[in-house]
Amino acid sequence: MVLGKLTSQIIEQFVNEINKDNNKEKIRAHILNPVATYIEGYLKPYFLSLLVFLIILIALLLYNLKVLRSISQKIQKSIL
């Protein structure tokens, strides 16, 4: 029971210290920003590759629709 109270007090003090504006800014500047920058640098090539792939895929889809439309028009003309 004493250990539970002690743990609760420690966690409460920890949360109170983290919620202070000065500490939030330090955490943001020294931990979160470097981690986010590292992850961004690591994943950027994959995102760019995915973007290029999606652009090519959309271009092929539009070309396919154009070809299908022209085939459909030729078939309709030959029926009439």
Buried (B, 14 or more C-beta within 10 A) or exposed (E): EEEEEEEEEEEEEEEEEEEEEEEEEEEEEEEEEEEEEEEEEEEEEEEEEEEEEEEEEEEEEEEEEEEEEEEEEEEEEEEE
